Amino acid sequence: MSIFAGLLFGLLSLVFELTKNIKKEVDIIKTNPIEGDTLFVKLSQEELKYRISKELFVNIGFAIIVSILTIICAILTRFYPKQIILWLSHFD
């Protein structure tokens, strides 16, 4: 699980760079419009890429948090098994 979290951290940095580059491209298109209908098509494509990359960034961040919580739970069950069993028995 910790390897998975580490790989996700690396992927998160790549997605962050990708998102930053796409945002720059959207800003360039908005400031220097292309003539004709190609402006709308190009702008909508770049905005869609930007939204998808933002969602991907959030999803990877969530996966990292879940991985870290899973690692913490695994460590706690390793060091305090009796206390966790007693604590969970109160929920029955």
Steps between C-alpha positions, in 0.01 A plus 500: 500500500785738577650436156163582348486828694854587390416436136189712533708789637717481187193488278350794686799718419476404131130582487568831676750598230259388227220705652722805526601472134141457384394805705773705327372382162143602589621843611698546177199408289280743693745789462595431135181385329522291185279621217181321409337202664831339590522725808188351655598141416858538621394685815234244589745213443764660723247586770376140494859374537548741790184383679591135453854554628366686806263209574787255455709704743225488761442127452869420535515714815208308644668168418814619679301592811323161500836325460652689791199426722521132405868493592425665835223249573731211411769635733251550783367146469855371511591680824164517685288199393325440834400864546360517148301177547355635826419834337328331205300270727316804636335549159320164497 
